[in-house]
Amino acid sequence: MASGLLRYAPLVLVIVATFIGGVLTMTVSLHWLWFAIPAFCLAVLGLYDLFHPTSNLLRIYPLLAYGRFASEEIRPEIHQYFVEDDISGTPLSRNDRQMVYERAAKSHEEKSFGTELDVYAAGYEWLNHTIAPKQANKDQFRVRIGGKDCRHPYDMALLNVSSMSFGSLSANAVLALNGGAKLGNFAHATGEGGLSQYHLRPGGDLVWEIGTAYFGCRTKEGRFDPDLFKEKAAEPAVKCVTIKLSQGAKPGLGGVMPASKMTEEIADVRGVPAHQKCESPPGHSEFETPIGLLEFVQRLRDLCDAKPVGFKLCIGHRSEFLAICKAMLETNILPDYIIVDGGEGGTGAAPLEFEDHVGVPLTEGLHFVHQALVACGLRDQIRIGCSGKVTSAFEMARRIIQGADYCNAARAMMLALGCIQAQRCETNRCPTGITTQDPSRTRGLKPDVKQHLVRNFQYATVMEFNRLIASMGLLSPDQLHASMLMRRVGPTRVKSYEDLYYQAKPNELLDGDVDPFWGRDWQDARSDTFGPRSVRERHGTPT
């Protein structure tokens, strides 16, 4: 009985306060209205809560339930600031975030008193150094992007801005990222949201991403518009073109832009109606098979005067990527590069099931793509990029050892802009003005200031990478090898990546010596169809 009374105590108190305030207003002074009116409003709200149409909490705990709602609203901040330690925060730990902030600001970034990581826990990884280290290179290493059919090769930096669309990001955020890319001479991927004036205005090098909705180069019906693509791809700032097959945050699912963020300007860039929810289809309409994908690669290459053209994907069924490899061998059409995105997700908002349980993580996906190209005799002709929580020089070295030629970073670049990992990107209420279209919030982000922080972070991280490989006795990134990256797999057992992961022999899939590592995937792969074996068998299609 007592607990029941306590549930209604706030409502009873404001009703009593309303009555007292009214009496005092009429008998003592009108100044009591400042007390009576708020009390009356709370009383009305509490009475409404008693008969709330949907919330059982408000019906049972009128007024009191708002305390819970308020606590839930600030829970992420309370947890981040007062609960989590330096190494356990996710998606990025406090140490990772602090490192980015300090490098962006050119402030003190060293730590003392030793690592906080448990170096004897399974999964701990490290690099082997040498007693005879080299002098670190003072210049950024570059990776030449451009195969046999490319007329305008591009020298890619080892760390670049990964795909984030205008619309998902504010105009000021895009300006700052591209300005940083211009200052630091590295590339800025546009994301699938189209090519906007904010990507072009600062003059930084661009990798134009074409997604399933063909934003920025689409017809009114949503199909690919070759004339519009050709016109925009001719922009001097566009150095490469990427076909986005899937992304790590939500592979197999199209993107969604809420109506609240779909302004007139964003709608114009994308070629869609304003103030309406915008959904990208899950797959492409221009091709349905591996051979069709490569024919689309060649079509874009012809339209953009043979600038580098590649595709980006998160690995799912291994047989599907091997099917693309078979199509490459059959057609002799090769992408200039392939970007592997990790299933651990990125800046794109997605359903929890997709973020947590769909898509191959970057370590396994990157390793597989690299080994597949080696085994098909294609690796020397195709560059591999990667994206997935790359925030440090160690992560760069780790990913290059796993098979990448260069890295892209999204979340780290957002941190350099001032992101505080509030994880409200999809709400249009980003507190730092990065992932919102609310003018009252975006005004806080000054592109002319933040572009220097983006450049500083990229430069400091790449220079640290140079120092890291020099400490290993190496002169360039291409000397990194799987034997140099170690992982603890048990309390008393340590293995190198060379021993942990399969190392393919050149052309082994072509020579017929198929290792058990490939399972049935190579046999199941077909250049004329996508889809897993089980689906084809169910529909009677021979494998």
Beta strands, then each sheet from edge to edge (+ up, - down):
strand 1: 125-127
strand 2: 142-145
strand 3: 154-157
strand 4: 159-161
strand 5: 187-189
strand 6: 205-210
strand 7: 238-244
strand 8: 256-257
strand 9: 278-279
strand 10: 309-313
strand 11: 337-341
strand 12: 383-387
strand 13: 406-409
strand 14: 485-490
strand 15: 493-496
sheet 1: 1+ 14- 15+
sheet 2: 2+ 3-
sheet 3: 4+ 13+ 12+ 11+ 10+ 7+ 6+ 5+
sheet 4: 8+ 9-
end
